[in-house]
């Protein structure tokens, strides 16, 4: 299997955006670039994060 050298983006469908932001932003160092509502479940956020 080839080593992954670059991640274009990560998207996460979450119930508690603050908890997920703390992990992806503060622990992994990713930057939130967009927040939408999940089309399949409008009660859930869809967060788009990229490497800073």
C-alpha distance matrix in Angstrom:
0.0 3.8 6.5 9.1 12.3 14.8 15.8 18.5 20.2 20.3 22.9 24.4 27.2 29.4 32.8 33.8 32.8 34.3 32.3 29.0 30.1 30.9 27.4 25.4 28.0 29.4 26.5 23.4 25.6 24.9 27.8 29.2 29.8 31.0 32.4 33.3 34.3 31.9 33.3 32.7 34.4 36.7 37.3 33.8 32.5 29.5 28.4 26.3 25.0 23.5 22.6 26.0
3.8 0.0 3.8 6.4 9.0 11.7 13.4 16.0 18.3 19.0 22.0 23.9 27.0 29.3 32.9 33.6 32.2 33.5 31.8 28.4 29.0 29.9 26.6 24.3 26.5 28.0 25.4 22.0 23.7 23.0 25.7 27.4 27.8 29.3 31.1 32.3 33.6 31.6 33.0 32.9 34.6 36.6 37.3 33.7 32.0 28.8 27.3 24.9 23.3 21.3 20.2 23.4
6.5 3.8 0.0 3.8 6.1 9.3 11.2 14.3 16.4 17.1 20.4 22.3 25.6 27.7 31.2 31.5 30.0 31.0 29.3 26.0 26.4 27.0 23.7 21.4 23.4 24.7 22.0 18.8 20.4 20.0 22.9 24.9 25.6 27.5 29.3 30.9 32.4 30.7 32.5 32.5 33.9 35.6 36.1 32.4 30.5 27.3 25.5 23.0 21.0 18.8 17.3 20.3
9.1 6.4 3.8 0.0 3.8 5.9 7.4 10.6 12.6 13.6 17.0 19.1 22.5 24.7 28.3 28.6 26.8 27.9 26.5 23.1 23.2 24.1 21.1 18.4 20.3 22.0 19.7 16.1 17.5 16.7 19.4 21.3 21.9 23.7 25.6 27.3 29.0 27.4 29.3 29.6 30.9 32.4 32.9 29.2 27.1 23.9 21.9 19.4 17.3 15.1 13.8 17.0
12.3 9.0 6.1 3.8 0.0 3.8 6.9 10.0 12.5 14.2 17.9 20.4 24.0 26.0 29.6 29.5 27.3 28.2 27.0 23.7 23.2 24.0 21.3 18.4 19.6 21.2 19.3 15.7 16.3 15.6 18.1 20.5 20.9 23.3 25.6 27.6 29.8 28.6 30.6 31.4 32.5 33.7 34.2 30.5 28.0 24.8 22.4 19.4 17.0 14.1 12.2 14.9
14.8 11.7 9.3 5.9 3.8 0.0 3.8 6.3 9.1 11.4 15.0 17.8 21.5 23.6 27.3 27.2 24.7 25.7 25.0 21.6 20.8 22.1 19.7 16.4 17.4 19.5 18.1 14.3 14.5 13.1 15.1 17.3 17.4 19.7 22.2 24.2 26.6 25.7 27.6 28.7 29.9 30.7 31.4 27.8 25.1 21.7 19.2 16.1 13.7 10.7 9.2 12.1
15.8 13.4 11.2 7.4 6.9 3.8 0.0 3.8 5.6 7.6 11.2 14.1 17.7 19.9 23.6 23.7 21.2 22.5 21.9 18.3 17.8 19.4 17.0 13.6 15.0 17.5 16.3 12.5 12.9 10.8 12.8 14.4 14.6 16.5 18.8 20.7 22.9 21.9 24.0 25.0 26.1 27.0 27.6 24.0 21.3 18.0 15.6 12.5 10.5 8.0 7.6 11.1
18.5 16.0 14.3 10.6 10.0 6.3 3.8 0.0 3.8 7.2 10.2 13.7 17.0 19.6 23.3 23.5 20.8 22.4 22.4 18.7 17.9 20.1 18.2 14.6 15.5 18.6 18.1 14.4 14.2 11.3 12.1 13.1 12.4 14.1 16.7 18.4 20.9 20.2 21.9 23.4 24.7 25.3 26.3 22.9 20.0 16.5 14.2 10.7 9.3 6.9 7.9 11.0
20.2 18.3 16.4 12.6 12.5 9.1 5.6 3.8 0.0 3.8 6.6 10.1 13.4 15.9 19.5 19.8 17.1 18.8 18.9 15.2 14.4 17.0 15.3 11.6 12.9 16.2 15.9 12.6 12.5 9.2 9.8 10.1 9.8 11.1 13.3 15.1 17.5 16.9 19.0 20.5 21.4 21.9 22.7 19.2 16.3 12.9 10.5 7.1 5.9 4.8 7.1 10.5
20.3 19.0 17.1 13.6 14.2 11.4 7.6 7.2 3.8 0.0 3.8 6.6 10.2 12.5 16.2 16.6 14.3 16.3 15.9 12.1 12.1 14.7 12.7 9.3 11.5 14.8 14.2 11.2 12.0 8.9 10.0 9.7 10.4 11.1 12.2 13.9 15.7 14.7 17.3 18.3 18.9 19.6 20.1 16.4 13.8 10.6 8.4 6.2 5.4 6.3 8.7 12.0
22.9 22.0 20.4 17.0 17.9 15.0 11.2 10.2 6.6 3.8 0.0 3.8 6.8 9.6 13.3 14.2 12.0 14.7 14.7 11.0 11.4 14.6 13.1 10.2 12.5 15.9 15.8 13.4 14.2 10.9 11.3 9.6 10.1 9.5 9.7 10.7 12.1 11.0 13.6 14.7 15.2 15.9 16.4 12.8 10.3 6.9 5.6 4.6 6.1 8.6 11.7 14.5
24.4 23.9 22.3 19.1 20.4 17.8 14.1 13.7 10.1 6.6 3.8 0.0 3.8 6.0 9.8 10.9 9.4 12.3 11.8 8.3 9.8 12.8 11.4 9.4 12.2 15.2 15.0 13.4 14.8 12.1 12.6 10.7 12.1 11.0 9.9 10.7 11.2 9.9 13.1 13.5 13.2 14.1 14.0 10.2 8.3 5.9 5.3 6.8 8.1 11.3 13.9 16.6
27.2 27.0 25.6 22.5 24.0 21.5 17.7 17.0 13.4 10.2 6.8 3.8 0.0 3.8 7.2 9.4 8.8 12.3 12.1 9.4 11.4 14.5 13.5 12.3 14.9 17.7 17.8 16.7 18.1 15.4 15.5 13.0 14.2 12.1 10.0 9.6 8.8 7.1 10.4 10.4 9.6 10.8 10.5 6.7 5.8 4.6 6.4 9.1 11.3 14.7 17.5 20.0
29.4 29.3 27.7 24.7 26.0 23.6 19.9 19.6 15.9 12.5 9.6 6.0 3.8 0.0 3.8 5.7 6.0 9.4 9.0 7.1 9.6 12.3 11.9 11.7 14.1 16.4 16.6 16.4 17.8 15.7 15.9 13.4 15.3 13.4 10.7 10.9 9.8 9.0 12.7 12.4 10.5 11.2 9.6 6.0 5.6 6.5 7.6 11.0 12.6 16.2 18.7 20.7
32.8 32.9 31.2 28.3 29.6 27.3 23.6 23.3 19.5 16.2 13.3 9.8 7.2 3.8 0.0 3.8 6.2 9.1 8.9 8.6 11.2 13.4 13.6 14.2 16.3 18.0 18.5 18.9 20.4 18.6 18.5 15.9 17.9 15.8 12.5 12.4 10.6 10.3 13.7 13.2 10.3 10.7 7.9 5.4 6.6 9.1 10.5 14.2 15.8 19.5 21.9 23.6
33.8 33.6 31.5 28.6 29.5 27.2 23.7 23.5 19.8 16.6 14.2 10.9 9.4 5.7 3.8 0.0 3.8 5.6 5.6 6.5 8.7 10.3 11.3 12.5 14.0 15.3 16.2 17.2 18.4 17.0 17.0 14.6 17.1 15.5 12.5 13.3 12.5 13.0 16.6 16.6 13.8 13.4 10.6 8.3 8.1 10.6 10.8 14.3 15.3 18.9 20.9 22.1
32.8 32.2 30.0 26.8 27.3 24.7 21.2 20.8 17.1 14.3 12.0 9.4 8.8 6.0 6.2 3.8 0.0 3.8 5.5 5.1 5.9 8.5 9.9 10.2 11.2 13.0 14.5 15.1 15.7 14.0 13.4 10.9 13.4 12.0 9.3 11.0 11.1 12.3 16.1 16.8 14.5 13.7 11.5 8.8 6.9 8.7 7.9 11.2 12.0 15.7 17.8 18.8
34.3 33.5 31.0 27.9 28.2 25.7 22.5 22.4 18.8 16.3 14.7 12.3 12.3 9.4 9.1 5.6 3.8 0.0 3.8 5.4 5.0 6.2 8.7 10.0 10.0 11.0 12.9 14.4 14.7 13.8 13.4 11.5 14.6 14.0 11.8 14.1 14.6 16.1 19.8 20.6 18.1 17.2 14.8 12.4 10.6 12.3 10.7 13.5 13.4 16.6 18.2 18.5
32.3 31.8 29.3 26.5 27.0 25.0 21.9 22.4 18.9 15.9 14.7 11.8 12.1 9.0 8.9 5.6 5.5 3.8 0.0 3.8 5.5 5.3 6.6 8.9 10.0 10.3 11.2 13.0 14.2 13.9 14.4 13.2 16.6 16.2 14.3 16.3 16.5 17.2 21.0 21.2 18.8 18.6 16.0 13.4 12.1 13.4 12.0 14.6 14.1 17.1 18.2 19.1
29.0 28.4 26.0 23.1 23.7 21.6 18.3 18.7 15.2 12.1 11.0 8.3 9.4 7.1 8.6 6.5 5.1 5.4 3.8 0.0 3.8 5.4 5.2 6.1 8.1 9.6 10.0 10.7 12.1 11.1 11.9 10.7 14.0 13.7 12.2 14.3 14.8 15.1 18.9 19.2 17.4 17.5 15.6 12.3 10.5 10.8 9.0 11.3 10.8 13.8 15.2 16.5
30.1 29.0 26.4 23.2 23.2 20.8 17.8 17.9 14.4 12.1 11.4 9.8 11.4 9.6 11.2 8.7 5.9 5.0 5.5 3.8 0.0 3.8 5.4 5.2 5.4 7.3 9.1 9.7 9.9 8.9 9.0 7.8 11.4 11.8 10.9 13.8 15.2 16.2 19.9 21.0 19.3 18.7 17.1 14.0 11.3 11.4 8.6 10.3 9.1 12.0 13.2 13.8
30.9 29.9 27.0 24.1 24.0 22.1 19.4 20.1 17.0 14.7 14.6 12.8 14.5 12.3 13.4 10.3 8.5 6.2 5.3 5.4 3.8 0.0 3.8 5.9 5.5 5.1 6.9 9.0 9.5 9.9 10.7 10.7 14.5 15.4 14.6 17.6 18.8 19.7 23.5 24.3 22.4 22.0 20.0 17.0 14.8 15.0 12.4 13.8 12.0 14.2 14.5 14.7
27.4 26.6 23.7 21.1 21.3 19.7 17.0 18.2 15.3 12.7 13.1 11.4 13.5 11.9 13.6 11.3 9.9 8.7 6.6 5.2 5.4 3.8 0.0 3.8 5.7 5.5 5.0 6.5 8.5 9.0 11.0 11.5 15.2 16.2 15.6 18.4 19.5 19.7 23.4 23.8 22.3 22.5 20.7 17.4 15.4 15.0 12.4 13.4 11.4 13.2 13.3 14.3
25.4 24.3 21.4 18.4 18.4 16.4 13.6 14.6 11.6 9.3 10.2 9.4 12.3 11.7 14.2 12.5 10.2 10.0 8.9 6.1 5.2 5.9 3.8 0.0 3.8 6.0 5.8 5.0 6.3 5.6 7.9 8.6 12.0 13.4 13.5 16.4 18.0 18.2 21.8 22.5 21.5 21.7 20.5 16.9 14.4 13.2 10.1 10.2 7.7 9.4 9.7 11.2
28.0 26.5 23.4 20.3 19.6 17.4 15.0 15.5 12.9 11.5 12.5 12.2 14.9 14.1 16.3 14.0 11.2 10.0 10.0 8.1 5.4 5.5 5.7 3.8 0.0 3.8 5.9 5.7 4.7 4.6 5.8 7.3 10.9 13.0 13.6 17.0 19.1 20.0 23.5 24.8 23.6 23.2 22.0 18.7 15.8 14.8 11.3 11.1 8.2 9.3 9.2 9.3
29.4 28.0 24.7 22.0 21.2 19.5 17.5 18.6 16.2 14.8 15.9 15.2 17.7 16.4 18.0 15.3 13.0 11.0 10.3 9.6 7.3 5.1 5.5 6.0 3.8 0.0 3.8 6.0 5.4 7.5 9.1 10.9 14.5 16.6 17.0 20.3 22.2 23.1 26.8 27.8 26.4 26.0 24.4 21.2 18.6 18.0 14.7 14.8 11.9 12.7 11.8 11.4
26.5 25.4 22.0 19.7 19.3 18.1 16.3 18.1 15.9 14.2 15.8 15.0 17.8 16.6 18.5 16.2 14.5 12.9 11.2 10.0 9.1 6.9 5.0 5.8 5.9 3.8 0.0 3.8 5.6 8.2 11.0 13.0 16.5 18.5 18.9 22.0 23.6 23.9 27.5 28.1 26.9 27.0 25.5 22.1 19.7 18.9 15.8 15.8 12.8 13.3 11.9 12.4
23.4 22.0 18.8 16.1 15.7 14.3 12.5 14.4 12.6 11.2 13.4 13.4 16.7 16.4 18.9 17.2 15.1 14.4 13.0 10.7 9.7 9.0 6.5 5.0 5.7 6.0 3.8 0.0 3.8 5.7 9.2 11.6 14.7 16.9 17.8 20.8 22.7 22.7 26.1 26.9 26.1 26.5 25.4 21.8 19.2 17.7 14.5 13.7 10.4 10.2 8.6 9.9
25.6 23.7 20.4 17.5 16.3 14.5 12.9 14.2 12.5 12.0 14.2 14.8 18.1 17.8 20.4 18.4 15.7 14.7 14.2 12.1 9.9 9.5 8.5 6.3 4.7 5.4 5.6 3.8 0.0 3.8 6.7 9.8 12.8 15.6 17.0 20.4 22.8 23.3 26.7 27.9 27.2 27.1 26.2 22.7 19.7 18.1 14.5 13.3 9.6 8.9 6.9 6.8
24.9 23.0 20.0 16.7 15.6 13.1 10.8 11.3 9.2 8.9 10.9 12.1 15.4 15.7 18.6 17.0 14.0 13.8 13.9 11.1 8.9 9.9 9.0 5.6 4.6 7.5 8.2 5.7 3.8 0.0 3.8 6.7 9.4 12.1 13.8 17.1 19.7 20.2 23.4 24.8 24.4 24.2 23.7 20.2 17.0 15.0 11.3 9.6 5.9 5.3 4.6 5.6
27.8 25.7 22.9 19.4 18.1 15.1 12.8 12.1 9.8 10.0 11.3 12.6 15.5 15.9 18.5 17.0 13.4 13.4 14.4 11.9 9.0 10.7 11.0 7.9 5.8 9.1 11.0 9.2 6.7 3.8 0.0 3.8 6.2 9.3 11.5 15.0 18.0 19.1 22.2 24.2 23.7 22.9 22.6 19.4 15.9 14.0 10.2 8.4 5.2 5.2 6.1 5.6
29.2 27.4 24.9 21.3 20.5 17.3 14.4 13.1 10.1 9.7 9.6 10.7 13.0 13.4 15.9 14.6 10.9 11.5 13.2 10.7 7.8 10.7 11.5 8.6 7.3 10.9 13.0 11.6 9.8 6.7 3.8 0.0 3.8 5.9 7.7 11.3 14.3 15.8 18.9 21.0 20.4 19.3 19.2 16.1 12.5 10.8 7.1 5.9 4.4 6.6 9.0 9.1
29.8 27.8 25.6 21.9 20.9 17.4 14.6 12.4 9.8 10.4 10.1 12.1 14.2 15.3 17.9 17.1 13.4 14.6 16.6 14.0 11.4 14.5 15.2 12.0 10.9 14.5 16.5 14.7 12.8 9.4 6.2 3.8 0.0 3.8 7.1 10.3 13.9 15.5 18.0 20.6 20.5 19.2 19.8 17.0 13.2 11.0 7.9 5.7 5.6 7.0 10.0 10.1
31.0 29.3 27.5 23.7 23.3 19.7 16.5 14.1 11.1 11.1 9.5 11.0 12.1 13.4 15.8 15.5 12.0 14.0 16.2 13.7 11.8 15.4 16.2 13.4 13.0 16.6 18.5 16.9 15.6 12.1 9.3 5.9 3.8 0.0 3.8 6.6 10.3 12.1 14.5 17.4 17.2 15.7 16.5 14.0 10.3 8.2 6.0 5.0 7.2 9.7 13.1 13.7
32.4 31.1 29.3 25.6 25.6 22.2 18.8 16.7 13.3 12.2 9.7 9.9 10.0 10.7 12.5 12.5 9.3 11.8 14.3 12.2 10.9 14.6 15.6 13.5 13.6 17.0 18.9 17.8 17.0 13.8 11.5 7.7 7.1 3.8 0.0 3.8 7.1 9.4 12.2 14.9 14.1 12.3 12.8 10.5 6.8 5.7 4.6 6.3 9.0 12.3 15.7 16.5
33.3 32.3 30.9 27.3 27.6 24.2 20.7 18.4 15.1 13.9 10.7 10.7 9.6 10.9 12.4 13.3 11.0 14.1 16.3 14.3 13.8 17.6 18.4 16.4 17.0 20.3 22.0 20.8 20.4 17.1 15.0 11.3 10.3 6.6 3.8 0.0 3.8 6.5 8.7 11.8 11.2 9.2 10.6 8.8 5.8 5.1 6.5 8.4 11.9 15.1 18.7 19.8
34.3 33.6 32.4 29.0 29.8 26.6 22.9 20.9 17.5 15.7 12.1 11.2 8.8 9.8 10.6 12.5 11.1 14.6 16.5 14.8 15.2 18.8 19.5 18.0 19.1 22.2 23.6 22.7 22.8 19.7 18.0 14.3 13.9 10.3 7.1 3.8 0.0 3.8 6.1 8.7 7.6 5.4 7.1 6.0 4.6 5.4 8.4 11.1 14.5 18.0 21.5 23.0
31.9 31.6 30.7 27.4 28.6 25.7 21.9 20.2 16.9 14.7 11.0 9.9 7.1 9.0 10.3 13.0 12.3 16.1 17.2 15.1 16.2 19.7 19.7 18.2 20.0 23.1 23.9 22.7 23.3 20.2 19.1 15.8 15.5 12.1 9.4 6.5 3.8 0.0 3.8 5.5 5.3 5.2 7.4 5.6 5.5 5.2 9.0 11.4 14.9 18.3 21.8 23.8
33.3 33.0 32.5 29.3 30.6 27.6 24.0 21.9 19.0 17.3 13.6 13.1 10.4 12.7 13.7 16.6 16.1 19.8 21.0 18.9 19.9 23.5 23.4 21.8 23.5 26.8 27.5 26.1 26.7 23.4 22.2 18.9 18.0 14.5 12.2 8.7 6.1 3.8 0.0 3.8 5.6 5.7 9.1 8.7 9.2 8.7 12.3 14.2 17.8 20.9 24.5 26.6
32.7 32.9 32.5 29.6 31.4 28.7 25.0 23.4 20.5 18.3 14.7 13.5 10.4 12.4 13.2 16.6 16.8 20.6 21.2 19.2 21.0 24.3 23.8 22.5 24.8 27.8 28.1 26.9 27.9 24.8 24.2 21.0 20.6 17.4 14.9 11.8 8.7 5.5 3.8 0.0 3.8 6.4 9.0 8.7 10.5 10.4 14.1 16.2 19.6 22.7 26.1 28.5
34.4 34.6 33.9 30.9 32.5 29.9 26.1 24.7 21.4 18.9 15.2 13.2 9.6 10.5 10.3 13.8 14.5 18.1 18.8 17.4 19.3 22.4 22.3 21.5 23.6 26.4 26.9 26.1 27.2 24.4 23.7 20.4 20.5 17.2 14.1 11.2 7.6 5.3 5.6 3.8 0.0 3.8 5.4 5.7 8.5 9.7 13.5 16.3 19.6 23.0 26.3 28.5
36.7 36.6 35.6 32.4 33.7 30.7 27.0 25.3 21.9 19.6 15.9 14.1 10.8 11.2 10.7 13.4 13.7 17.2 18.6 17.5 18.7 22.0 22.5 21.7 23.2 26.0 27.0 26.5 27.1 24.2 22.9 19.3 19.2 15.7 12.3 9.2 5.4 5.2 5.7 6.4 3.8 0.0 3.8 5.4 7.4 9.4 13.0 15.9 19.3 22.8 26.3 27.9
37.3 37.3 36.1 32.9 34.2 31.4 27.6 26.3 22.7 20.1 16.4 14.0 10.5 9.6 7.9 10.6 11.5 14.8 16.0 15.6 17.1 20.0 20.7 20.5 22.0 24.4 25.5 25.4 26.2 23.7 22.6 19.2 19.8 16.5 12.8 10.6 7.1 7.4 9.1 9.0 5.4 3.8 0.0 3.8 6.9 9.9 13.0 16.5 19.5 23.2 26.4 27.9
33.8 33.7 32.4 29.2 30.5 27.8 24.0 22.9 19.2 16.4 12.8 10.2 6.7 6.0 5.4 8.3 8.8 12.4 13.4 12.3 14.0 17.0 17.4 16.9 18.7 21.2 22.1 21.8 22.7 20.2 19.4 16.1 17.0 14.0 10.5 8.8 6.0 5.6 8.7 8.7 5.7 5.4 3.8 0.0 3.8 6.7 9.7 13.2 16.0 19.7 22.8 24.6
32.5 32.0 30.5 27.1 28.0 25.1 21.3 20.0 16.3 13.8 10.3 8.3 5.8 5.6 6.6 8.1 6.9 10.6 12.1 10.5 11.3 14.8 15.4 14.4 15.8 18.6 19.7 19.2 19.7 17.0 15.9 12.5 13.2 10.3 6.8 5.8 4.6 5.5 9.2 10.5 8.5 7.4 6.9 3.8 0.0 3.8 6.2 9.9 12.6 16.4 19.5 21.1
29.5 28.8 27.3 23.9 24.8 21.7 18.0 16.5 12.9 10.6 6.9 5.9 4.6 6.5 9.1 10.6 8.7 12.3 13.4 10.8 11.4 15.0 15.0 13.2 14.8 18.0 18.9 17.7 18.1 15.0 14.0 10.8 11.0 8.2 5.7 5.1 5.4 5.2 8.7 10.4 9.7 9.4 9.9 6.7 3.8 0.0 3.8 6.7 9.9 13.5 16.9 18.8
28.4 27.3 25.5 21.9 22.4 19.2 15.6 14.2 10.5 8.4 5.6 5.3 6.4 7.6 10.5 10.8 7.9 10.7 12.0 9.0 8.6 12.4 12.4 10.1 11.3 14.7 15.8 14.5 14.5 11.3 10.2 7.1 7.9 6.0 4.6 6.5 8.4 9.0 12.3 14.1 13.5 13.0 13.0 9.7 6.2 3.8 0.0 3.8 6.4 10.2 13.4 15.1
26.3 24.9 23.0 19.4 19.4 16.1 12.5 10.7 7.1 6.2 4.6 6.8 9.1 11.0 14.2 14.3 11.2 13.5 14.6 11.3 10.3 13.8 13.4 10.2 11.1 14.8 15.8 13.7 13.3 9.6 8.4 5.9 5.7 5.0 6.3 8.4 11.1 11.4 14.2 16.2 16.3 15.9 16.5 13.2 9.9 6.7 3.8 0.0 3.8 7.0 10.5 12.4
25.0 23.3 21.0 17.3 17.0 13.7 10.5 9.3 5.9 5.4 6.1 8.1 11.3 12.6 15.8 15.3 12.0 13.4 14.1 10.8 9.1 12.0 11.4 7.7 8.2 11.9 12.8 10.4 9.6 5.9 5.2 4.4 5.6 7.2 9.0 11.9 14.5 14.9 17.8 19.6 19.6 19.3 19.5 16.0 12.6 9.9 6.4 3.8 0.0 3.8 7.0 8.9
23.5 21.3 18.8 15.1 14.1 10.7 8.0 6.9 4.8 6.3 8.6 11.3 14.7 16.2 19.5 18.9 15.7 16.6 17.1 13.8 12.0 14.2 13.2 9.4 9.3 12.7 13.3 10.2 8.9 5.3 5.2 6.6 7.0 9.7 12.3 15.1 18.0 18.3 20.9 22.7 23.0 22.8 23.2 19.7 16.4 13.5 10.2 7.0 3.8 0.0 3.7 6.2
22.6 20.2 17.3 13.8 12.2 9.2 7.6 7.9 7.1 8.7 11.7 13.9 17.5 18.7 21.9 20.9 17.8 18.2 18.2 15.2 13.2 14.5 13.3 9.7 9.2 11.8 11.9 8.6 6.9 4.6 6.1 9.0 10.0 13.1 15.7 18.7 21.5 21.8 24.5 26.1 26.3 26.3 26.4 22.8 19.5 16.9 13.4 10.5 7.0 3.7 0.0 3.8
26.0 23.4 20.3 17.0 14.9 12.1 11.1 11.0 10.5 12.0 14.5 16.6 20.0 20.7 23.6 22.1 18.8 18.5 19.1 16.5 13.8 14.7 14.3 11.2 9.3 11.4 12.4 9.9 6.8 5.6 5.6 9.1 10.1 13.7 16.5 19.8 23.0 23.8 26.6 28.5 28.5 27.9 27.9 24.6 21.1 18.8 15.1 12.4 8.9 6.2 3.8 0.0
